[in-house]
Amino acid sequence: AVWTLMVDAGPTARLLAPAFGVDAEEAFAVALLHDVGKLVVFDRISALRVSKRTPIAIPEQWLSIVLDQLHEPLGAVAAHRWGLGAAAADAIGSHHRRERPAALHPLAETLFLAARVAQACHSREPIEYDGIWSLGQLSADARRCAEQLEGRRLAA
């Protein structure tokens, strides 16, 4: 599910990037990696299972909290180590926009919206633009983004 959402967020971010004044190809690439911190967690769990040579029982609620709280900073560290640049690492590390940003970060905003749209599409829920804009404190024009997304939906 993580891979699928990451893959779906990429083209969505590319489509939305002009509304945020972000390079479309950079938005595509970074959106493909926006949840890489979750994969880091899964990789560590897998390595632990291999080293212990036994299944490891991980409480679902604990794993959910770990993924929720740590995937952004772990993803930012991974992006930094891979040499993706400070803007990409910072966007991955803040794509849920949990705190009021000190400055505009259009790439993080693009990731936030692309991830929300991908999730809504997967769960077959409507895209709640007002709620998304309020929660993410987005700076792009919501109507322009909605038109871009509607055009993609009609083309699909």
Solvent accessible surface area in square Angstrom, and as a share of the most:
residue,aa,sasa,rsa
1,A,111,0.86
2,V,26,0.15
3,W,164,0.58
4,T,63,0.37
5,L,35,0.17
6,M,2,0.01
7,V,81,0.46
8,D,47,0.24
9,A,1,0.00
10,G,0,0.00
11,P,46,0.29
12,T,2,0.01
13,A,0,0.00
14,R,89,0.32
15,L,48,0.24
16,L,0,0.00
17,A,0,0.00
18,P,62,0.39
19,A,16,0.12
20,F,15,0.06
21,G,72,0.69
22,V,19,0.11
23,D,88,0.46
24,A,30,0.23
25,E,98,0.44
26,E,69,0.31
27,A,0,0.00
28,F,49,0.20
29,A,48,0.37
30,V,7,0.04
31,A,0,0.00
32,L,53,0.26
33,L,52,0.26
34,H,4,0.02
35,D,10,0.05
36,V,10,0.06
37,G,0,0.00
38,K,43,0.18
39,L,34,0.17
40,V,44,0.25
41,V,12,0.07
42,F,74,0.31
43,D,78,0.41
44,R,148,0.54
45,I,21,0.11
46,S,54,0.35
47,A,38,0.29
48,L,83,0.41
49,R,102,0.37
50,V,111,0.64
51,S,83,0.54
52,K,126,0.53
53,R,219,0.80
54,T,67,0.39
55,P,123,0.77
56,I,40,0.20
57,A,101,0.79
58,I,42,0.22
59,P,88,0.56
60,E,149,0.67
61,Q,140,0.62
62,W,132,0.46
63,L,39,0.19
64,S,64,0.41
65,I,97,0.49
66,V,21,0.12
67,L,26,0.13
68,D,60,0.31
69,Q,103,0.46
70,L,81,0.40
71,H,2,0.01
72,E,13,0.06
73,P,65,0.41
74,L,58,0.29
75,G,0,0.00
76,A,21,0.16
77,V,73,0.42
78,A,12,0.09
79,A,0,0.00
80,H,129,0.58
81,R,194,0.71
82,W,135,0.48
83,G,64,0.61
84,L,75,0.37
85,G,36,0.34
86,A,82,0.64
87,A,56,0.44
88,A,3,0.02
89,A,10,0.08
90,D,74,0.38
91,A,0,0.00
92,I,1,0.00
93,G,25,0.24
94,S,42,0.27
95,H,2,0.01
96,H,51,0.23
97,R,19,0.07
98,R,123,0.45
99,E,143,0.64
100,R,185,0.67
101,P,44,0.28
102,A,117,0.91
103,A,73,0.56
104,L,130,0.64
105,H,33,0.15
106,P,46,0.29
107,L,10,0.05
108,A,0,0.00
109,E,0,0.00
110,T,0,0.00
111,L,1,0.00
112,F,2,0.01
113,L,0,0.00
114,A,0,0.00
115,A,22,0.17
116,R,85,0.31
117,V,4,0.03
118,A,4,0.03
119,Q,87,0.39
120,A,12,0.09
121,C,80,0.48
122,H,81,0.36
123,S,48,0.31
124,R,219,0.80
125,E,105,0.47
126,P,101,0.63
127,I,45,0.23
128,E,109,0.49
129,Y,56,0.21
130,D,127,0.66
131,G,42,0.40
132,I,16,0.08
133,W,36,0.13
134,S,83,0.53
135,L,98,0.49
136,G,1,0.01
137,Q,66,0.29
138,L,17,0.09
139,S,65,0.42
140,A,11,0.09
141,D,72,0.37
142,A,35,0.27
143,R,175,0.64
144,R,109,0.40
145,C,0,0.00
146,A,27,0.21
147,E,109,0.49
148,Q,60,0.27
149,L,12,0.06
150,E,72,0.32
151,G,38,0.37
152,R,90,0.33
153,R,155,0.57
154,L,123,0.61
155,A,89,0.69
156,A,119,0.92
